[in-house]
Amino acid sequence: MPFLEAGGRINVLEWREVTADALYISPKIIENELYELCRCKWLTHGEYDGPLVQWTGERCIIPRFGYPDSPSAAVKSAIELWRSSVSKSHTFAAVRFLHPPCEGDPPLLQKIWLKTRVQEERPEIETVLERTIKNPTLLNPVERELLNGTLSKVGYHLPPFVEFLQPFEQFFAYGNEMLNLKHPVTQALLRFGASLTLSKMRKTIPEDCIGNLQDVSWKFLLELPDGDYSDPLQRLWLLAQKAQLFDVGELNDLVLTPDDFVPIPLDLDSCGCERMVHHVNSPSFGKPYNVIY
C-alpha cells in the first residue's frame, strides 16, 4: 500500500505493518502531483521538483491518481486493494483541513478513517432512520455510513457528512465534496432524507407527494455549490412542511449563501504556484489547521 510521507517521499508498506488507529487519506487535490511523483520514482527515475517535495503533513494513503493510468501496474494493484483492506478494520469518520502550498490559498480537505469498534450486530436501518430524525449528530460512524448508503439507494445522494473542526465549523460544506454535520442545514437535510425514506418504507405519504419531494431535493443538490440553490432549498422546506414530513423548524435558520461554503482550490496550482519547489511559500504545507505548532 503506497503512502505519501514528509518531503515528498513514497513509502510502500504491507497492510500488516499498518497499525495506526487513524488512517489519513491524501487530499484529492494533489492527485495529479502524486502521479508525477510516482512516475519519477518508478518509471523515469528522474528528479521530481514539484511542490510535494515541501509536503510536511503526516503519512497518508495514496488512494488514486488524477490521470487515467497509474504510474505502474504494481502501484495500480496496490491502490485497488487499499479500500477493501482498510474497510475491514476502519470506517470513514472524520475530516480535517490542511495548509495549502501557498499561504492565502484555500485549504485542502483530508479524510480520516478510524479503527472501528467491534459491534455485536449491525444496527437496524429503521432504528438508524429514527435516530437521524431525532438528532443526526448523535449517530456513530458506522450508523452514518449505513445512513448514507440507505439514502443513496432511494435516490437521495447527499455528499458525505462529518463534523468540521475549528476554524471551519461554521461552514455548511466544502464545495460539493463534504457536508458539515454541525451546520443546521446539513442536519435538516439528513432529517429530511431519513423522514422521506421511512415514509416510503411505511407508506405513510402518497407516492405523488414523495415524487415531488424527491424532485425538489435533486434540483437543490444539483445546484451545489455554485448554482442557484436558494430557491430549490426554500421550496424543499415548504413542501416538507406541507406534507408534515418532519418538524422543519424556523425556515430563516435554514438558508444558504456563498459564504457558507469553504473556499476550495481548483487544483494544486490555483494560487499561481508552478511545478517548482521555490514557488511553495507555506512552511506548513500539509499540516492541519487546528493543531498548534
Order of alpha helices (4+ residues) and beta strands (2+ residues): beta-beta-beta-alpha-beta-alpha-beta-beta-alpha-alpha-beta-beta-beta-alpha-alpha-alpha-beta
